[in-house]
Amino acid sequence: MEDLTGRRLVVLTGASSGIGLAAAVNLACRGDQVVLVGRDPARLQAAAERVRETSGERPELFRADFAVLDDVRRLAEGLRAAYDRIDVLVNNAGAIALQPLTTVDGFELSIQANHLAPFLLTNLLADRVGRIVVTGSGAHRFGTLDPDDLNAALRRYRPLGAYGTSKQANILFTAEAARRWPGIPAHSFHPGVVRTRFGNDSRVVAFGMRVLPFRSPEKAAETLVWLANQDPARLVGGGYYYNRRLRRPYRKAADPRLAARLWSASAAAVGIDG
Ligand SMILES: NC(=O)c1ccc[n+]([C@@H]2O[C@H](COP(=O)([O-])OP(=O)(O)OC[C@H]3O[C@@H](n4cnc5c(N)ncnc54)[C@H](OP(=O)(O)O)[C@@H]3O)[C@@H](O)[C@H]2O)c1
């Protein structure tokens, strides 16, 4: 599966739908070799077909459920076996959990699927990754992250609070990754309010999506694709972007001490050296 044509290899999680799929199509049309990671096999196949129809490229597919950390470990093994180098890793998979759910690994679903899983995947691949792009969210403003208590949301569950905490973690993770791995450019971004499958199961979120000024997944993917292509020297390492502009996240997602504590707590949670 090694590419001998000199094209970049881009691995995208959450590529079976929405922003991740739109980004995969865009990147493939620009000539990148894209690798799609998804959870639902049928959606993943349909996404691959869409990439093939639009770009002429047949992408490689990997399946993993981020609610299961062993799936993430298998995914990392599979990617390592297939590729000596991953030019861009796009950590985009994410969802809002409407109910308080505990994963098989013992973590609240949002913090695991949206933060701990990509944290583990990135650490397991870091020696082969050229740059990192993370899909964050303006919803980090609703976050109440406590690295000493990653399951805090389970006690008095509010879906937006749990989701916002996981997105706060995405932005802090990106900043700390840039600090720890100066050779790997890492940036996060807010895609805007986007009409995707996100929150489809919730009447409240679905209503919000109808009344809020939403954008298409293709428009939302523009900043992701830009971050994947921009000269890192022109970007702020670990920075948070919106509409291709550097934005200052809320203070709770811009605190380097909190970012360092989150890294240590996350490493302990997934069983790797912090
Ligand atoms: N839509 C918005 O307004 C908005 C705003 C800010 C940030 N975001 C962020 O944008 C990212 C992409 O979301 P989207 O709007 O494009 O929604 P989407 O259409 O629902 O796509 C979400 C993607 O993440 C995957 N995913 C969800 N849970 C997973 C799990 N447990 N394991 C593995 N993969 C999982 C989905 O796989 P399946 O196909 O198997 O479900 C899908 O590929 C997320 O990180 C979200 O937080 C979205």
The ligand as a MOL file (V3000), in Angstrom:
LIG
                    3D

  0  0  0     0  0            999 V3000
M  V30 BEGIN CTAB
M  V30 COUNTS 48 52 0 0 0
M  V30 BEGIN ATOM
M  V30 1 N -21.6600 19.9200 12.6250 0
M  V30 2 C -21.2920 20.9580 13.3370 0
M  V30 3 O -21.9940 21.9880 13.4150 0
M  V30 4 C -19.9820 20.9310 14.0770 0
M  V30 5 C -19.5780 22.1110 14.7390 0
M  V30 6 C -18.3620 22.1100 15.4200 0
M  V30 7 C -17.5830 20.9720 15.4210 0
M  V30 8 N -18.0130 19.8390 14.7880 0 CHG=1
M  V30 9 C -17.1270 18.6560 14.8290 0
M  V30 10 O -16.8940 18.2160 13.5200 0
M  V30 11 C -16.4870 16.8390 13.5490 0
M  V30 12 C -17.1880 16.0790 12.4520 0
M  V30 13 O -18.5830 16.0930 12.7220 0
M  V30 14 P -19.6770 16.2890 11.5750 0
M  V30 15 O -20.3840 17.5540 11.8620 0
M  V30 16 O -19.0830 16.0880 10.2360 0 CHG=-1
M  V30 17 O -20.7070 15.1300 11.9610 0
M  V30 18 P -21.0800 13.7380 11.2780 0
M  V30 19 O -21.5970 13.9420 9.9080 0
M  V30 20 O -21.9510 13.0710 12.2720 0
M  V30 21 O -19.6740 12.9670 11.1740 0
M  V30 22 C -19.0540 12.4870 12.3350 0
M  V30 23 C -18.0050 11.4790 11.9610 0
M  V30 24 O -17.3820 10.9890 13.1740 0
M  V30 25 C -17.5260 9.5650 13.2290 0
M  V30 26 N -17.7310 9.0970 14.5940 0
M  V30 27 C -18.6430 9.5240 15.4920 0
M  V30 28 N -18.5520 8.7850 16.6210 0
M  V30 29 C -17.5660 7.8740 16.4140 0
M  V30 30 C -17.0080 6.8280 17.1850 0
M  V30 31 N -17.4730 6.4970 18.4020 0
M  V30 32 N -15.9950 6.0970 16.6510 0
M  V30 33 C -15.5090 6.3660 15.4210 0
M  V30 34 N -16.0030 7.3410 14.6310 0
M  V30 35 C -17.0240 8.0770 15.1240 0
M  V30 36 C -18.7550 9.2710 12.3990 0
M  V30 37 O -18.7240 7.8990 12.0020 0
M  V30 38 P -20.1080 7.1150 11.6320 0
M  V30 39 O -20.3510 7.3930 10.1990 0
M  V30 40 O -19.8270 5.6870 11.9140 0
M  V30 41 O -21.1840 7.6690 12.5360 0
M  V30 42 C -18.5840 10.2660 11.2660 0
M  V30 43 O -17.6460 9.7800 10.3210 0
M  V30 44 C -16.7730 16.3480 14.9710 0
M  V30 45 O -15.5600 16.2870 15.6950 0
M  V30 46 C -17.6860 17.4400 15.5370 0
M  V30 47 O -17.5270 17.5310 16.9420 0
M  V30 48 C -19.1840 19.7870 14.1120 0
M  V30 END ATOM
M  V30 BEGIN BOND
M  V30 1 1 1 2
M  V30 2 2 2 3
M  V30 3 1 2 4
M  V30 4 1 4 5
M  V30 5 2 4 48
M  V30 6 2 5 6
M  V30 7 1 6 7
M  V30 8 2 7 8
M  V30 9 1 8 9
M  V30 10 1 8 48
M  V30 11 1 9 10
M  V30 12 1 9 46
M  V30 13 1 10 11
M  V30 14 1 11 12
M  V30 15 1 11 44
M  V30 16 1 12 13
M  V30 17 1 13 14
M  V30 18 2 14 15
M  V30 19 1 14 16
M  V30 20 1 14 17
M  V30 21 1 17 18
M  V30 22 2 18 19
M  V30 23 1 18 20
M  V30 24 1 18 21
M  V30 25 1 21 22
M  V30 26 1 22 23
M  V30 27 1 23 24
M  V30 28 1 23 42
M  V30 29 1 24 25
M  V30 30 1 25 26
M  V30 31 1 25 36
M  V30 32 1 26 27
M  V30 33 1 26 35
M  V30 34 2 27 28
M  V30 35 1 28 29
M  V30 36 1 29 30
M  V30 37 2 29 35
M  V30 38 1 30 31
M  V30 39 2 30 32
M  V30 40 1 32 33
M  V30 41 2 33 34
M  V30 42 1 34 35
M  V30 43 1 36 37
M  V30 44 1 36 42
M  V30 45 1 37 38
M  V30 46 2 38 39
M  V30 47 1 38 40
M  V30 48 1 38 41
M  V30 49 1 42 43
M  V30 50 1 44 45
M  V30 51 1 44 46
M  V30 52 1 46 47
M  V30 END BOND
M  V30 END CTAB
M  END
